[in-house]
Amino acid sequence: MTTRRQWRKQRPKLRAGDTRVEGKVIKWCDRKFCGFIRPANGAAHIFFHGNDVPFEREKCVGVGRTVFFTVTSNRSGKLKAIIT
C-alpha cells in the first residue's frame, strides 16, 4: 500500500513553461478575484488570479468548469496559471 507521502512524491509535476494544460476550477473567490485549478494529469492544484483570465473567457471561469492554462512563475518563484 502506498502512503500519502509516497503518493505525493510520485504524482506528476507542473513546470513553468508548460502550455495548453487542461484542468478544472476547484475554487473561485469573488471577493479576492482568484482561484485554484486541479490539473487533469493529477498534479497538485495551482493558483490563478482573475487578472490572468482573458476578457472573453471571464464567464467560462466557474467552479467545476474545464479550462486550459499555461504555467508561469511569479516574482517569488511560485507557479501560477494563466488561462488561455
N, CA, C and O atoms as CSV, one atom per row, in Angstrom:
chain,resi,resn,atom,element,x,y,z
A,1,MET,N,N,0.830,-1.178,0.000
A,1,MET,CA,C,0.000,0.000,0.000
A,1,MET,C,C,0.879,1.247,0.000
A,1,MET,O,O,1.878,1.317,0.716
A,2,THR,N,N,0.495,2.226,-0.809
A,2,THR,CA,C,1.258,3.454,-0.927
A,2,THR,C,C,0.805,4.468,0.127
A,2,THR,O,O,-0.390,4.706,0.303
A,3,THR,N,N,1.765,5.052,0.814
A,3,THR,CA,C,1.425,6.068,1.806
A,3,THR,C,C,1.178,7.402,1.098
A,3,THR,O,O,1.536,7.575,-0.067
A,4,ARG,N,N,0.571,8.327,1.810
A,4,ARG,CA,C,0.277,9.636,1.237
A,4,ARG,C,C,1.562,10.362,0.830
A,4,ARG,O,O,1.600,11.017,-0.211
A,5,ARG,N,N,2.594,10.249,1.633
A,5,ARG,CA,C,3.863,10.899,1.329
A,5,ARG,C,C,4.484,10.327,0.055
A,5,ARG,O,O,5.000,11.080,-0.770
A,6,GLN,N,N,4.439,8.998,-0.113
A,6,GLN,CA,C,4.970,8.375,-1.323
A,6,GLN,C,C,4.163,8.799,-2.544
A,6,GLN,O,O,4.720,9.059,-3.611
A,7,TRP,N,N,2.846,8.863,-2.375
A,7,TRP,CA,C,1.985,9.256,-3.482
A,7,TRP,C,C,2.303,10.679,-3.945
A,7,TRP,O,O,2.349,10.942,-5.147
A,8,ARG,N,N,2.525,11.607,-2.991
A,8,ARG,CA,C,2.851,12.985,-3.350
A,8,ARG,C,C,4.152,13.082,-4.136
A,8,ARG,O,O,4.261,13.891,-5.057
A,9,LYS,N,N,5.128,12.275,-3.785
A,9,LYS,CA,C,6.406,12.298,-4.498
A,9,LYS,C,C,6.278,11.733,-5.906
A,9,LYS,O,O,7.016,12.139,-6.804
A,10,GLN,N,N,5.348,10.799,-6.111
A,10,GLN,CA,C,5.224,10.123,-7.398
A,10,GLN,C,C,4.313,10.846,-8.391
A,10,GLN,O,O,4.394,10.588,-9.592
A,11,ARG,N,N,3.446,11.748,-7.912
A,11,ARG,CA,C,2.497,12.377,-8.833
A,11,ARG,C,C,3.218,13.330,-9.774
A,11,ARG,O,O,4.298,13.825,-9.452
A,12,PRO,N,N,2.628,13.588,-10.933
A,12,PRO,CA,C,3.262,14.460,-11.930
A,12,PRO,C,C,3.491,15.868,-11.387
A,12,PRO,O,O,2.766,16.327,-10.504
A,13,LYS,N,N,4.485,16.533,-11.910
A,13,LYS,CA,C,4.824,17.891,-11.502
A,13,LYS,C,C,4.551,18.853,-12.655
A,13,LYS,O,O,4.718,18.498,-13.822
A,14,LEU,N,N,4.135,20.061,-12.323
A,14,LEU,CA,C,4.000,21.123,-13.312
A,14,LEU,C,C,5.274,21.951,-13.298
A,14,LEU,O,O,5.894,22.132,-12.250
A,15,ARG,N,N,5.663,22.454,-14.464
A,15,ARG,CA,C,6.861,23.282,-14.578
A,15,ARG,C,C,6.502,24.577,-15.289
A,15,ARG,O,O,5.601,24.598,-16.128
A,16,ALA,N,N,7.192,25.641,-14.963
A,16,ALA,CA,C,6.981,26.909,-15.658
A,16,ALA,C,C,7.278,26.698,-17.135
A,16,ALA,O,O,8.306,26.122,-17.490
A,17,GLY,N,N,6.396,27.156,-17.980
A,17,GLY,CA,C,6.558,26.992,-19.416
A,17,GLY,C,C,5.649,25.926,-20.002
A,17,GLY,O,O,5.514,25.845,-21.223
A,18,ASP,N,N,5.020,25.106,-19.166
A,18,ASP,CA,C,4.060,24.119,-19.678
A,18,ASP,C,C,2.885,24.869,-20.291
A,18,ASP,O,O,2.337,25.781,-19.672
A,19,THR,N,N,2.500,24.492,-21.491
A,19,THR,CA,C,1.405,25.168,-22.169
A,19,THR,C,C,0.273,24.207,-22.467
A,19,THR,O,O,0.466,22.995,-22.559
A,20,ARG,N,N,-0.902,24.773,-22.615
A,20,ARG,CA,C,-2.111,24.032,-23.004
A,20,ARG,C,C,-2.395,22.872,-22.050
A,20,ARG,O,O,-2.723,21.768,-22.485
A,21,VAL,N,N,-2.268,23.126,-20.758
A,21,VAL,CA,C,-2.562,22.135,-19.726
A,21,VAL,C,C,-4.055,22.219,-19.424
A,21,VAL,O,O,-4.599,23.316,-19.296
A,22,GLU,N,N,-4.716,21.079,-19.309
A,22,GLU,CA,C,-6.146,21.042,-19.038
A,22,GLU,C,C,-6.383,20.826,-17.549
A,22,GLU,O,O,-5.624,20.114,-16.891
A,23,GLY,N,N,-7.430,21.436,-17.023
A,23,GLY,CA,C,-7.760,21.265,-15.621
A,23,GLY,C,C,-9.149,21.785,-15.311
A,23,GLY,O,O,-9.797,22.398,-16.159
A,24,LYS,N,N,-9.606,21.535,-14.080
A,24,LYS,CA,C,-10.916,22.007,-13.638
A,24,LYS,C,C,-10.746,23.019,-12.516
A,24,LYS,O,O,-9.878,22.872,-11.655
A,25,VAL,N,N,-11.572,24.032,-12.538
A,25,VAL,CA,C,-11.563,25.033,-11.477
A,25,VAL,C,C,-12.188,24.387,-10.244
A,25,VAL,O,O,-13.329,23.929,-10.296
A,26,ILE,N,N,-11.445,24.347,-9.134
A,26,ILE,CA,C,-11.970,23.716,-7.917
A,26,ILE,C,C,-12.384,24.737,-6.878
A,26,ILE,O,O,-13.134,24.414,-5.957
A,27,LYS,N,N,-11.902,25.976,-7.012
A,27,LYS,CA,C,-12.283,27.014,-6.059
A,27,LYS,C,C,-12.209,28.362,-6.750
A,27,LYS,O,O,-11.279,28.625,-7.513
A,28,TRP,N,N,-13.191,29.219,-6.482
A,28,TRP,CA,C,-13.195,30.566,-7.018
A,28,TRP,C,C,-13.705,31.497,-5.933
A,28,TRP,O,O,-14.760,31.242,-5.351
A,29,CYS,N,N,-12.990,32.554,-5.652
A,29,CYS,CA,C,-13.366,33.519,-4.623
A,29,CYS,C,C,-13.618,34.872,-5.293
A,29,CYS,O,O,-12.688,35.520,-5.774
A,30,ASP,N,N,-14.890,35.290,-5.318
A,30,ASP,CA,C,-15.237,36.563,-5.950
A,30,ASP,C,C,-14.620,37.758,-5.232
A,30,ASP,O,O,-14.185,38.712,-5.877
A,31,ARG,N,N,-14.581,37.712,-3.913
A,31,ARG,CA,C,-14.047,38.851,-3.158
A,31,ARG,C,C,-12.579,39.099,-3.468
A,31,ARG,O,O,-12.161,40.244,-3.637
A,32,LYS,N,N,-11.805,38.041,-3.543
A,32,LYS,CA,C,-10.371,38.185,-3.791
A,32,LYS,C,C,-10.024,38.077,-5.272
A,32,LYS,O,O,-8.887,38.342,-5.662
A,33,PHE,N,N,-11.000,37.687,-6.105
A,33,PHE,CA,C,-10.841,37.599,-7.555
A,33,PHE,C,C,-9.696,36.644,-7.944
A,33,PHE,O,O,-8.857,36.966,-8.785
A,34,CYS,N,N,-9.690,35.467,-7.309
A,34,CYS,CA,C,-8.678,34.470,-7.601
A,34,CYS,C,C,-9.256,33.079,-7.346
A,34,CYS,O,O,-10.366,32.947,-6.831
A,35,GLY,N,N,-8.502,32.050,-7.707
A,35,GLY,CA,C,-8.982,30.695,-7.501
A,35,GLY,C,C,-7.881,29.667,-7.685
A,35,GLY,O,O,-6.702,29.999,-7.803
A,36,PHE,N,N,-8.304,28.397,-7.706
A,36,PHE,CA,C,-7.371,27.284,-7.872
A,36,PHE,C,C,-7.884,26.332,-8.934
A,36,PHE,O,O,-9.091,26.153,-9.096
A,37,ILE,N,N,-6.949,25.719,-9.658
A,37,ILE,CA,C,-7.257,24.753,-10.710
A,37,ILE,C,C,-6.601,23.434,-10.352
A,37,ILE,O,O,-5.451,23.410,-9.913
A,38,ARG,N,N,-7.325,22.330,-10.535
A,38,ARG,CA,C,-6.748,20.992,-10.369
A,38,ARG,C,C,-6.454,20.444,-11.770
A,38,ARG,O,O,-7.389,20.179,-12.525
A,39,PRO,N,N,-5.177,20.267,-12.133
A,39,PRO,CA,C,-4.820,19.767,-13.457
A,39,PRO,C,C,-5.343,18.346,-13.692
A,39,PRO,O,O,-5.433,17.548,-12.759
A,40,ALA,N,N,-5.681,18.045,-14.933
A,40,ALA,CA,C,-6.218,16.736,-15.287
A,40,ALA,C,C,-5.163,15.631,-15.188
A,40,ALA,O,O,-5.518,14.457,-15.080
A,41,ASN,N,N,-3.873,15.983,-15.222
A,41,ASN,CA,C,-2.827,14.961,-15.168
A,41,ASN,C,C,-2.536,14.478,-13.749
A,41,ASN,O,O,-1.685,13.609,-13.560
A,42,GLY,N,N,-3.232,15.029,-12.745
A,42,GLY,CA,C,-3.049,14.567,-11.375
A,42,GLY,C,C,-2.049,15.354,-10.564
A,42,GLY,O,O,-1.773,14.996,-9.419
A,43,ALA,N,N,-1.494,16.419,-11.121
A,43,ALA,CA,C,-0.539,17.246,-10.384
A,43,ALA,C,C,-1.268,18.044,-9.306
A,43,ALA,O,O,-2.498,18.093,-9.288
A,44,ALA,N,N,-0.515,18.660,-8.419
A,44,ALA,CA,C,-1.091,19.469,-7.342
A,44,ALA,C,C,-1.843,20.658,-7.930
A,44,ALA,O,O,-1.530,21.112,-9.031
A,45,HIS,N,N,-2.843,21.164,-7.193
A,45,HIS,CA,C,-3.610,22.296,-7.694
A,45,HIS,C,C,-2.718,23.529,-7.805
A,45,HIS,O,O,-1.686,23.642,-7.144
A,46,ILE,N,N,-3.157,24.453,-8.670
A,46,ILE,CA,C,-2.345,25.625,-8.973
A,46,ILE,C,C,-3.210,26.883,-8.884
A,46,ILE,O,O,-4.388,26.867,-9.241
A,47,PHE,N,N,-2.611,27.962,-8.406
A,47,PHE,CA,C,-3.281,29.246,-8.197
A,47,PHE,C,C,-3.426,30.001,-9.506
A,47,PHE,O,O,-2.562,29.912,-10.379
A,48,PHE,N,N,-4.526,30.750,-9.645
A,48,PHE,CA,C,-4.641,31.718,-10.734
A,48,PHE,C,C,-5.355,32.960,-10.223
A,48,PHE,O,O,-6.169,32.884,-9.303
A,49,HIS,N,N,-5.050,34.091,-10.818
A,49,HIS,CA,C,-5.674,35.360,-10.442
A,49,HIS,C,C,-6.612,35.781,-11.559
A,49,HIS,O,O,-6.372,35.473,-12.727
A,50,GLY,N,N,-7.658,36.470,-11.213
A,50,GLY,CA,C,-8.640,36.909,-12.194
A,50,GLY,C,C,-8.072,37.821,-13.264
A,50,GLY,O,O,-8.593,37.857,-14.379
A,51,ASN,N,N,-7.016,38.557,-12.952
A,51,ASN,CA,C,-6.384,39.411,-13.965
A,51,ASN,C,C,-5.669,38.596,-15.032
A,51,ASN,O,O,-5.355,39.120,-16.101
A,52,ASP,N,N,-5.406,37.322,-14.759
A,52,ASP,CA,C,-4.737,36.453,-15.730
A,52,ASP,C,C,-5.729,35.705,-16.622
A,52,ASP,O,O,-5.351,34.783,-17.345
A,53,VAL,N,N,-6.994,36.108,-16.565
A,53,VAL,CA,C,-8.029,35.498,-17.394
A,53,VAL,C,C,-8.374,36.486,-18.505
A,53,VAL,O,O,-8.720,37.631,-18.216
A,54,PRO,N,N,-8.285,36.065,-19.787
A,54,PRO,CA,C,-8.652,36.984,-20.867
A,54,PRO,C,C,-10.109,37.433,-20.739
A,54,PRO,O,O,-10.948,36.680,-20.244
A,55,PHE,N,N,-10.408,38.646,-21.178
A,55,PHE,CA,C,-11.735,39.226,-21.036
A,55,PHE,C,C,-12.825,38.333,-21.620
A,55,PHE,O,O,-13.889,38.180,-21.019
A,56,GLU,N,N,-12.569,37.744,-22.784
A,56,GLU,CA,C,-13.590,36.915,-23.438
A,56,GLU,C,C,-13.807,35.577,-22.728
A,56,GLU,O,O,-14.780,34.883,-23.026
A,57,ARG,N,N,-12.938,35.204,-21.810
A,57,ARG,CA,C,-13.055,33.940,-21.091
A,57,ARG,C,C,-13.570,34.103,-19.659
A,57,ARG,O,O,-13.740,33.107,-18.955
A,58,GLU,N,N,-13.818,35.326,-19.217
A,58,GLU,CA,C,-14.208,35.545,-17.823
A,58,GLU,C,C,-15.438,34.761,-17.411
A,58,GLU,O,O,-15.507,34.270,-16.284
A,59,LYS,N,N,-16.416,34.633,-18.308
A,59,LYS,CA,C,-17.637,33.917,-17.965
A,59,LYS,C,C,-17.432,32.405,-17.947
A,59,LYS,O,O,-18.272,31.678,-17.417
A,60,CYS,N,N,-16.331,31.922,-18.517
A,60,CYS,CA,C,-16.035,30.489,-18.535
A,60,CYS,C,C,-15.431,30.010,-17.227
A,60,CYS,O,O,-15.364,28.806,-16.978
A,61,VAL,N,N,-14.992,30.939,-16.390
A,61,VAL,CA,C,-14.342,30.563,-15.143
A,61,VAL,C,C,-15.403,30.438,-14.054
A,61,VAL,O,O,-16.004,31.423,-13.625
A,62,GLY,N,N,-15.613,29.203,-13.622
A,62,GLY,CA,C,-16.551,28.925,-12.550
A,62,GLY,C,C,-16.204,27.574,-11.972
A,62,GLY,O,O,-15.551,26.767,-12.634
A,63,VAL,N,N,-16.621,27.316,-10.769
A,63,VAL,CA,C,-16.286,26.045,-10.112
A,63,VAL,C,C,-16.847,24.895,-10.933
A,63,VAL,O,O,-18.022,24.895,-11.301
A,64,GLY,N,N,-15.992,23.910,-11.218
A,64,GLY,CA,C,-16.389,22.739,-11.984
A,64,GLY,C,C,-16.171,22.862,-13.481
A,64,GLY,O,O,-16.326,21.877,-14.202
A,65,ARG,N,N,-15.820,24.034,-13.964
A,65,ARG,CA,C,-15.593,24.243,-15.395
A,65,ARG,C,C,-14.205,23.767,-15.802
A,65,ARG,O,O,-13.247,23.892,-15.039
A,66,THR,N,N,-14.106,23.226,-16.996
A,66,THR,CA,C,-12.826,22.795,-17.544
A,66,THR,C,C,-12.180,23.970,-18.265
A,66,THR,O,O,-12.835,24.661,-19.046
A,67,VAL,N,N,-10.903,24.195,-18.004
A,67,VAL,CA,C,-10.161,25.299,-18.618
A,67,VAL,C,C,-8.804,24.795,-19.099
A,67,VAL,O,O,-8.311,23.765,-18.640
A,68,PHE,N,N,-8.214,25.532,-20.024
A,68,PHE,CA,C,-6.853,25.284,-20.464
A,68,PHE,C,C,-6.000,26.443,-19.975
A,68,PHE,O,O,-6.438,27.593,-19.993
A,69,PHE,N,N,-4.787,26.143,-19.541
A,69,PHE,CA,C,-3.933,27.185,-18.978
A,69,PHE,C,C,-2.472,26.943,-19.283
A,69,PHE,O,O,-2.060,25.844,-19.657
A,70,THR,N,N,-1.697,28.011,-19.111
A,70,THR,CA,C,-0.249,27.988,-19.254
A,70,THR,C,C,0.352,28.220,-17.877
A,70,THR,O,O,-0.143,29.046,-17.110
A,71,VAL,N,N,1.408,27.501,-17.565
A,71,VAL,CA,C,2.050,27.618,-16.253
A,71,VAL,C,C,3.210,28.603,-16.352
A,71,VAL,O,O,4.073,28.483,-17.221
A,72,THR,N,N,3.213,29.585,-15.441
A,72,THR,CA,C,4.315,30.546,-15.349
A,72,THR,C,C,4.722,30.648,-13.885
A,72,THR,O,O,4.090,30.053,-13.013
A,73,SER,N,N,5.762,31.393,-13.628
A,73,SER,CA,C,6.152,31.618,-12.228
A,73,SER,C,C,6.052,33.104,-11.934
A,73,SER,O,O,6.295,33.940,-12.804
A,74,ASN,N,N,5.692,33.423,-10.697
A,74,ASN,CA,C,5.591,34.826,-10.312
A,74,ASN,C,C,6.944,35.321,-9.806
A,74,ASN,O,O,7.945,34.608,-9.891
A,75,ARG,N,N,6.967,36.533,-9.285
A,75,ARG,CA,C,8.242,37.131,-8.845
A,75,ARG,C,C,8.942,36.340,-7.762
A,75,ARG,O,O,10.171,36.309,-7.705
A,76,SER,N,N,8.158,35.692,-6.891
A,76,SER,CA,C,8.779,34.947,-5.790
A,76,SER,C,C,9.127,33.516,-6.183
A,76,SER,O,O,9.632,32.759,-5.354
A,77,GLY,N,N,8.868,33.131,-7.431
A,77,GLY,CA,C,9.237,31.809,-7.899
A,77,GLY,C,C,8.149,30.759,-7.792
A,77,GLY,O,O,8.350,29.619,-8.211
A,78,LYS,N,N,6.986,31.123,-7.232
A,78,LYS,CA,C,5.889,30.175,-7.130
A,78,LYS,C,C,5.157,30.067,-8.467
A,78,LYS,O,O,5.089,31.036,-9.224
A,79,LEU,N,N,4.613,28.889,-8.750
A,79,LEU,CA,C,3.925,28.680,-10.006
A,79,LEU,C,C,2.529,29.273,-9.963
A,79,LEU,O,O,1.871,29.261,-8.922
A,80,LYS,N,N,2.077,29.793,-11.101
A,80,LYS,CA,C,0.711,30.282,-11.220
A,80,LYS,C,C,0.223,29.972,-12.633
A,80,LYS,O,O,1.021,29.737,-13.540
A,81,ALA,N,N,-1.081,29.976,-12.804
A,81,ALA,CA,C,-1.686,29.648,-14.091
A,81,ALA,C,C,-2.195,30.910,-14.766
A,81,ALA,O,O,-2.681,31.834,-14.115
A,82,ILE,N,N,-2.070,30.927,-16.095
A,82,ILE,CA,C,-2.688,31.954,-16.922
A,82,ILE,C,C,-3.628,31.241,-17.869
A,82,ILE,O,O,-3.195,30.456,-18.712
A,83,ILE,N,N,-4.900,31.510,-17.733
A,83,ILE,CA,C,-5.914,30.806,-18.530
A,83,ILE,C,C,-5.855,31.291,-19.973
A,83,ILE,O,O,-5.786,32.491,-20.237
A,84,THR,N,N,-5.884,30.333,-20.903
A,84,THR,CA,C,-5.809,30.668,-22.336
A,84,THR,C,C,-7.133,30.453,-23.005
A,84,THR,O,O,-7.262,30.682,-24.208
